[in-house]
Amino acid sequence: QVRLVESGGGLVLPGDSLRLSCRTAGIVVNRMNMNWFRQAPGKEREFVAVIKSEGGGTEYADSVKGRFTISRDYARSTIFLQMDNLRPESTAKYFCNVNFRGNEYWGQGTQVTVAS
């Protein structure tokens, strides 16, 4: 059974950093394209970053390039999103996502709020 559990969100000041974690079960993270999405209040869920399977590299939304870094730890079956220089527009609920055998799986999300 595939399970994704996000953690690491919180309330921070503009310019601060946070590291989100997505602990997984039921998949081998090195063999999957693992994604982070986010959804702000009143807006649609949007793509943030992907780390591709088997060393296929990473991609980012233009809005986070140069500030966010996605990574994975195979031994811990965990995906990370390092977020630096956070901005108020980064405020959203962040979700981990994987497509496994044709099915989309999502975690419950973790809230990130950037405000002064």
N, C-alpha and C positions, 0 to 999 in steps of 0.2 A: 504494500500500500504506500503510495506516494504521499509524503507529508512535508510541508514547508512551514517553518516557524521563524518569523522575523523578530528582531529585537534591536535595541540601541537607540531608539528615537528619544526625543526630549525637547525641552524649551531652551533655546540658545540665543545669544546675541548675534547681530550681523557681524560677519567676519570670523565667527567661531567655526570649529570643526566638529564633526560627529562621524562615528563609524557604525554603520548598520551591519547586522549579521543576519543571515538566512540559514538556519540549520535545517538540513534535509534528511529525509529517510526514504528508502525505497528506490533510490536512483543512485547512479555513480556519477558524481558531478563532473568528472573529467570527460564523460561521454555525452554530455548534454550541452546545448546552448542554454545558458542560464541568464535570465533577464531580471532587471529591476524596472518597475514602472512606478508612477506616482499619480495621485489624484488630489487636486486641490478642491476646496468647497465650491460647488456650483460649476465645476469644470469636468471635462471628460478625462478618463485615465490616459496618461501619456507615457510613451517609452522614455526611459532614462539611459539605460546602458545594457549591453550584452557582453558576456564572455563566452566565446564559442568553444565547441568541443575540440578535444585533442589538439590543443595549442593553436587553434584557428584565429586567435587574436581577440581584440575588443573593439567595440564601437560605442559611441556616445551621442546623445542628443546635442545639437549645437549649443543649447542653453547651458550645458554643464561641462562642455569640453574644457580641459585645462584646470578644472576645479574638483571634479569627481574622478575616482579611480575604482574600477571593479576588479575583484580578484577572487581566487578560490583556494581553499585548503582541502586537498583530497583526503588527507588522513582524518580530518574532522568533519568531512562531508558538509562543508559550510562555504557559503558565498558571502563576500563582504562588499560593502560600498563605502569607501572613504570619501567623505564630503568635506572639502575645505572651502574657506572663504564663503561661507553660507550667506545667502541674501534673503530678504523677506519673501521674495517670490519663490523661494525654495520650499516654503511652507506647504505641506501636503502630507497625505498618508502614503507611505512607501510600501510597495508590495514586491515580493519575490515571485517569479513565474518560470514555469518550465512546460514545454510541450513534450509529453512522453507517450509514445505509441498512439499518436493522434489525439490525445486528450490534453486539454489545458488544465494546469494545476496552479492554484494561487494560495499564498499564505493569508493570514488574517490582517496583515499590515502592521506598520509601526508609525506612529504620528511624529512628524518633525515640525516644530514651530520655531520660526526665526523672527524675533521681534525685539525691539528696544523698549 
